[in-house]
Amino acid sequence: ATKATALTIQTGGFDTVDVISAVMTLSHTLLNSGQVPEAIKQMRSLIYLVEMISGPNHAVLSSLYSRLGAVYLQLGVPQLALSFMQVSAIYKATNDKISQAQSYRQIAELSMKCGMHKQAIEAAKVAHNLFFMVLGPDHDVTKTLGVELQFYVKEGAKEETKEQAEMEMKIQIEKANKVADEIIAQVEN
């Protein structure tokens, strides 16, 4: 695949649809053969080529960003995966509402994994609203996402309560330390 890509670039230049196809094949081949760092490099090159040749609003960009996000998620880098999924959702906004809703659903799931509860809730709301608008309130996907949204809200509330308790504990410790410092100062005088 590497030689085919090089030959395609050599014969037709680097800014052709054939090169995009060759780089896409190369990235998938590398990914499937376990050469993940090289595959990521080729996937990033592919995104650059598509943006350069076809413009920044080409429909395939959403899939490319989503695929790259999935690779980073498999590598155990959810923050980076989340950023690529967010870009993917932006590109889907101009094309397909169902795909956009699915992207926001993935963003919500990744945000929860990263401990970003508020962002998860917001993404789940967007996904739910899109599914509600396109599929209607009685569709199974809309209902399921409604349940997921409720879960995210509950988890967010738990996290907020935990943060408040930690903050109160921190304040109590600071007060106790201050009193202890005053006692020590009185004893030393």
C-alpha positions in Angstrom: 0.0 0.0 0.0 2.9 2.3 0.7 4.4 1.7 -2.7 1.1 2.2 -4.4 0.6 5.5 -2.6 4.1 6.7 -3.6 3.5 5.6 -7.2 0.1 7.4 -7.3 1.7 10.6 -6.0 4.6 10.3 -8.4 2.4 9.9 -11.5 -0.4 12.3 -10.7 0.8 14.7 -8.1 -0.3 14.8 -4.5 -3.5 16.8 -4.9 -5.7 14.3 -6.7 -8.6 12.1 -5.7 -6.5 9.0 -6.5 -4.0 10.1 -3.8 -6.8 10.5 -1.3 -8.0 7.0 -2.1 -4.4 5.6 -1.9 -3.7 7.3 1.5 -7.1 6.1 2.8 -6.2 2.5 1.8 -2.8 2.9 3.3 -4.1 4.2 6.6 -6.6 1.4 6.9 -4.0 -1.2 6.0 -1.6 0.2 8.6 -4.3 0.3 11.2 -5.4 -3.3 10.5 -1.8 -4.5 10.7 -1.3 -2.9 14.1 1.0 -0.1 13.0 -1.2 2.5 14.8 1.2 5.4 15.1 1.9 5.3 11.4 -1.8 4.8 10.7 -2.6 7.9 12.7 0.0 9.9 10.8 -1.6 8.8 7.5 -5.1 9.6 8.7 -4.0 13.1 9.7 -2.4 13.4 6.2 -5.7 12.3 4.7 -7.7 14.9 6.6 -5.2 17.6 5.4 -5.5 16.4 1.7 -9.3 16.3 1.8 -9.5 19.8 3.3 -6.9 21.1 0.7 -8.4 19.4 -2.3 -12.2 19.4 -1.6 -12.5 22.2 0.9 -13.2 22.4 4.6 -16.9 21.4 4.3 -16.5 18.1 2.4 -18.9 15.4 3.7 -16.2 12.8 4.2 -14.3 14.9 6.7 -16.9 14.1 9.4 -16.2 10.3 9.0 -12.4 10.9 9.0 -12.5 12.9 12.2 -14.8 10.3 13.8 -12.6 7.4 12.7 -9.5 9.1 14.1 -11.4 9.8 17.4 -12.3 6.1 17.5 -8.6 5.1 17.1 -7.6 7.4 20.0 -10.4 6.0 22.1 -9.1 2.5 21.4 -5.6 3.7 22.5 -7.0 4.8 25.8 -6.8 8.6 25.1 -10.4 9.7 25.7 -9.6 13.4 25.9 -8.1 13.4 22.4 -10.8 11.1 21.1 -13.4 13.6 22.5 -11.8 16.5 20.6 -11.9 14.6 17.3 -15.5 13.5 17.9 -16.5 17.2 18.6 -15.0 18.2 15.3 -16.8 15.4 13.6 -20.1 16.6 15.0 -19.4 20.1 13.7 -19.0 18.7 10.1 -22.1 16.6 10.5 -24.1 19.6 11.4 -24.0 20.7 7.7 -25.0 17.3 6.4 -27.0 14.7 8.2 -29.0 15.3 11.4 -29.1 11.6 12.4 -25.3 11.4 12.1 -24.9 14.6 14.0 -27.1 13.3 16.8 -25.1 10.1 17.0 -21.9 12.2 17.2 -23.3 14.2 20.1 -24.3 10.9 21.8 -20.7 9.7 21.5 -19.5 13.0 22.8 -21.8 12.6 25.8 -20.5 9.1 26.5 -16.8 10.2 26.1 -17.4 13.3 28.3 -18.8 11.0 31.1 -15.7 8.8 30.8 -13.5 11.9 31.1 -15.4 13.0 34.2 -16.8 16.1 32.4 -20.4 15.7 33.5 -21.7 19.1 32.5 -20.4 18.7 29.0 -21.9 15.2 28.9 -25.3 16.6 29.8 -25.1 19.3 27.2 -24.1 16.9 24.5 -26.8 14.5 25.5 -29.4 17.3 25.3 -28.3 18.2 21.8 -28.5 14.6 20.7 -31.9 14.1 22.3 -33.3 17.2 20.7 -32.0 16.1 17.3 -33.4 12.6 17.6 -36.7 14.0 18.9 -36.9 16.4 16.0 -36.0 13.8 13.3 -37.4 10.6 14.7 -40.2 11.8 17.0 -40.8 11.3 20.7 -42.0 7.7 20.5 -39.0 6.3 18.7 -36.9 3.8 20.7 -33.7 5.8 20.1 -35.3 9.0 21.4 -36.6 7.2 24.5 -33.3 5.4 25.2 -31.4 8.7 24.9 -33.9 10.3 27.3 -33.0 7.6 29.9 -29.3 8.2 29.2 -29.8 11.9 29.7 -31.5 11.3 33.1 -28.6 9.1 34.1 -26.1 11.8 33.1 -28.1 14.4 35.1 -28.1 12.1 38.2 -24.4 11.4 37.9 -23.7 15.1 37.4 -25.7 15.9 40.5 -23.8 13.3 42.5 -20.5 14.7 41.3 -21.6 18.3 42.1 -22.6 17.1 45.6 -19.2 15.4 46.0 -17.4 18.5 44.9 -19.4 20.6 47.4 -18.6 18.2 50.2 -14.9 18.3 49.3 -15.0 22.1 49.2 -16.7 22.3 52.6 -14.2 19.8 54.1 -11.3 21.9 52.7 -12.8 25.0 54.3 -13.2 23.2 57.6 -9.5 22.0 57.4 -8.4 25.6 56.7 -10.4 26.9 59.7 -8.9 24.1 61.9 -5.4 24.9 60.7 -6.0 28.6 61.4 -7.2 27.9 64.9 -4.2 25.6 65.5 -1.8 28.3 64.3 -3.4 30.8 66.7 -3.1 28.4 69.6 0.5 27.7 68.8 1.2 31.4 68.5 -0.4 32.0 72.0 1.6 29.2 73.5 4.8 30.5 72.1 4.2 34.0 73.5 
